[in-house]
Amino acid sequence: MSFMDDLENRALPVRQAILQHPFVAGIGDGTLDVDKFRFYVRQDYLYLIDYARVIALAAVRSPDLETMGWFARLLDGTLNVEMDLHRSYCSEFGISNEELEATPMAPTTMAYTRFLLNVAHQGTYAELVAAFLPCQWGYWEIGDHLQRQGIPTHAPLYAKWVEMYVDPEFKKLADWVRSLADRVATPLGPEEAAKVEDAYLTSLRYEYMFWDMAYQEEGWPV
């Protein structure tokens, strides 16, 4: 069993909780309140801005040109494909690009992005890779899970979302990031490996919190 196989098995309760969350389930069957999806799209757009910065830092810190190239493709896909999809959604909702970028960060969005940026700047390279893996791999896992249940063609907005994350190119990048996490973590000693596990699990828990934040349309309490 590889490092990531073992870690994902131990994290299975959190991964299953994500797949069963009412926000994710609502996308899958097309019943999610569109106001909740609108809230999610705006927050996820802000998240992706900082996520792109984390990917750029991963490219800078990469040990070889091949790995830098993979991160460059991932950065391009995030900035010019995934974020374009968010902009198109917001256009359908009557939200301009200026309004989108002026959206205040919800508490969970801020906490999650600050965690990722902190790891990218101060953590080891292996911790960096592990910290952003739950987002990259997790979205493919969600898309695959929902596709197996049947894409909600009666809800075109949500069908388009699912189709994006089961696209073969997205799967190729997700597979590569997961294999990279295996490669950089496998040789580590127990203390370093524990830090990598913590980075992965913290991000995974934030992924769950992000879905819950969108479902609750979270705001600052005071």
Buried (B, 14 or more C-beta within 10 A) or exposed (E): EBBBEEBBEEBEEBBEBBBEBBBBBBBBBBEBEEEBBBBBBBBBBBBBEBBBBBBBBBBEBBEEEEBBEBBBBBBEBBBEEBBEBBBEBBEEBEBEEEEBEEBEBBEBBBBBBEBBBEBBEEBBBBBBBBBBBBBBBBBBBBBBBBBEEEBBEEBEBBBEBBBBBBBEEBBEBBEBBBEBBBBBBEEBEEEBBEBBBBBBBBBBBBBBBBBBBBBEBBEEEE
